[in-house]
Structures are given as C-alpha cells and as structure tokens.
Amino acid sequence: MKTYIKKAALGLLLFGLLFSTYSCAVNPVTGRQELMLLSEANEINLGRQTDTQVVQEYGIYGDAKLIAYLNDMCQRIGKISHRPNLTYHFRILDASVVNAFAVPGGYVYFTRGILASLNSEAELAGVMGHEIGHITARHSAQQYSKAQLAQVGLIGLGMALPDAFSSLTGLAQLGVGMLFLRFSRDNERQADDLGVEYSSRIGYDASQMANFFETLERMNPGSDRSGLPGWFSTHPNPEDRIKAVRARAKEWQDRTGRRDLAINRDAYLKHIDGLVHGDDPRQGYVEENIFYHPELRFQFPVPANWKINNTPSNVQMLSEGQEAVILFYMTTGTSSNEAARTFVSKTGAQVIKAEAIQVNTLPSNRVLSDIQTQKGVIRAMSYFIQREKQIFVFHGLTSPGLYQKYGSIFEKTMRAFKELSDAKKIGVKPDRIRIHTIRRTDTLENALRSFGVPNGEMKEAALLNGKNLNDTIPANTLIKVVEKGR
C-alpha cells in the first residue's frame, strides 16, 4: 500500500511539474495566458519532423517558379504576422485534393488542387493568411498540448497502477497525424479573422476570401488518392462564415483607409497556367486492368473488378467482397532475400513456405506465411522483387480459410510484374490548367463551349473559375480551361 501511494504521489508530482512549467505561455495573437505544454523550440522541432514525413508521404510539386511566387506571398504575410521572428516554410504538395494546412513551427502547405481552385492573388492571400493564422495563434500546438496532457495524465495513473499501464512508456507522437486533426469552429473563426487582417495589411481585398469560401461550399471537396482529406474535413465551417469574412474585410478596409486594395486576378491565373490538374498518370494509372507506372517504369495486372487505390506510398487492391487485399509498395535493400527475412522478423510471421524465384528475369523471393493479429490469423503471400537497389514488395492478404480462393489471384498479379518499356505507356501526359482569353463579352457557358469544354464538364469548369455558367464575362477576361492529357 505504501508503495502504491508513493507511485501515485510521484505521478501527480510529475503531472504538476509539467503543468506548472508550461501552462503560463502567452498566446501571441490574443496576449492571454493559456495552457501550452509545447515550448516554441519544441514546436519548431515538431514542425521540422512533421515536414519530413509530409514530404515523404505526399510528395512535392516540382515547379520552381510557382513555388517561388507563392513563397514570396508566404514570407510577406509572415513578416507582418503576430510571429514575425518565426521562419516560415512553404510547400506545394503534389495532390489533387482541394486543401491547405499548416503545422506548428511555421510550415505551410497548399495542394495543387487548391491552387487550381483559387482565382486571384487576393484569394490566395486570404487563404495563406488563414493558414499562417493557425500557426500564429498556435492552434495546432494547443491540440498537441491537449494530447500530451492526456498522455501525461495516463502516465501518472500508470505509475499508480503499473500492472494496468505497463506498456505505456512515453508521450504520444502525432507526427503526420497532425494533418488530420480537426480544428474547432472557434479556431476557424479566429484563423478567418487573421486571414482577413494579414491579407488586408499587405494590400489585398480580403473580401475575396469570402468568394473562395462560396466556391468551396459549392464544390464540397473530398479526399483524393493521396489520402489527404478535403478542406471541410480539417476546417469546420463556422456559422455565417462568408458574411463574417466580408464584415471583417470592411472593418479592415475602414481601419487602413485604403480604397486601392488589390485583387490581381490576371497575375495569379498567369502563374498557374500549365498546372497539373487531377490525378497525374505519370505517378501510376490503370488501363485495361493493367497498372502502369511511367516514372518508375514497371507494370503489373490488377484483378478484374477489384477496387484500386493508388497513393504516393503504396498501391492497394481490394476484392469485390472485401475478403482479400493486395498491397504493393517499394523499399530499398541489398537483396530480395534480405527483404524477405526482415519482413518475417518484424511481423513474427510463421513461415509455411519460402523460396528464391525469378519474376520476369528479376531475382525474387516468395514467402507464404501466417501472421497473428489482434483480430486473428491472416494468411499472406509475399513477393520481394529486386531491381538493382530497389525492392518491389507485394503482400496478398486474406484469411486462411479463403486462401484457396484467392491464392491463384495473388500469384497472377505478382508473377506478372515486369519492367515497363512501352513508349506510349511511358509518355502519358496529365491534364493541365490552361488560361485562355475571352475575346468578346458572353456568358461563361458559351465561352467555355468555344474552347471545347464538353457539356458534361461545364459545371466543374464553372466551379474552377469561381463563377456560374450564366454569368456574363466581359471581353478580354482570362478564364481557366482543363486541357486533356494522356
């Protein structure tokens, strides 16, 4: 009993020390003291670590001129923000989903999907200011602190009840999971206010951000194949958001006394001319039940009627009845045999059969095993295929009772893996945003039709331009049109 009391007291003491050390942080935006279990130095370090994971997981869109143009906006806003001494880092993620987000420490991310949906520098400045506002108001850091606090509480309890919490060894590390944290509506409202303030202070018409939010509500974007969520999954919509943004924009216009606030629609559109739109087939596509990867030069068949999900880190193929899955990914290693041994060691797999084979002249290893999981045993057929220092890995997973049904399907996909050499398959091109000039005043619908936009794509094209099909467009106006690739 005395030992129990001592451990409980120690846990409470630890909790109290952490709380007293960090709870008196001053919020840079409000000036009020608030709970903060994350120092600025730790915040920056967390951001750096998260950034590494984000880049690895989702990839960077490699347009140096566009990155420089957008980074200039980020730095201008950062310098007039509530945390001007923080170093800001801007990234364009190579994802078609419509979203933008920030993580602690000054890291700001825009997907190419949201860049395609913006229609002016003023809209860009508002959204950029909104994301930087999440950083300056320390919204993500607050969420991280709450997660830490919950874990510290468990650690304290774990000291009191060691048998029940013996596996708990430290604070949870959120890492890239921070991207999927949902802000509160109060956080969103404050970020909106800061977006209005920051964009107004660098000379833009902040009411344009409300126009973009209107487009978002009409678009209601979801997630894409990258796994990144859409805007509303991470940015809950505050009540009367559009009205509130316009009201705040008017207040800042009156406060600054400026009537020459910029919109710069044409300047922005010219910078995104040629932007890749939608999924990029150069990163993998399916045609007639064959998956092709032009950049990495490989192909393999996809089982008929299976659902495929191609993300930057792996390819997932799911059977119709969701009874089996094939997972494909790449890693590096010295040999396929070493990769197979590492897999068995890390998973604790019970090997049924293992053998060295060749897959279309490539040295490979095949392993059939059972793996114990929390939900029971799964049977795995795994292929490890070596091409120089690259290891291509397949795992076909199902229950032992269904293996006879799916084993041959696994084999058919894995054994048919081969290098891609067809120039036509390698040379596919993505869809791109192209900027055109309307030569005479007309409706948007007629203008789009004149540039060859099919009837079935008219509504999407109108949304892309932030307008309605029956809107009258003045002569010499720039508009976006999607140029088809492949």
Secondary structure, 3 states (H helix, E strand, C coil): CHHHHHHHHHHHHHHHHHHHHHCCEECCCCCCEECCCCCHHHHHHHHHHHHHHHHHHHCECCCHHHHHHHHHHHHHHHHHCCCCCCCCEEEEECCCCCCEEEECCCEEEEEHHHHHHCCCHHHHHHHHHHHHHHHHCCHHHHHHHHHHHHHHHHHHHHHHCCCCCCCCCCCCCCHHHHHHCCCCHHHHHHHHHHHHHHHHHCCECCCHHHHHHHHHHHHCCCCCCCCCCCHHHHCCCCCCHHHHHHHHHHHHHHHHCCCCCECCHHHHHHHCCCCEECCCHHHCEEECCEEEECCCCEEEECCCCCEEEECCCCEEEECCCCCCEEEEEEEECCCHHHHHHHHHHHHCCEEEEEEEEEECCEEEEEEEEEEEECCEEEEEEEEEEEECCEEEEEEEEECHHHHHHHHHHHHHHHHCCEECCCHHHHCCCCEEEEEEEECCCEEHHHHHHHCCCCHHHHHHHHHHCCCCCCCEECCCEEEEEEECCC
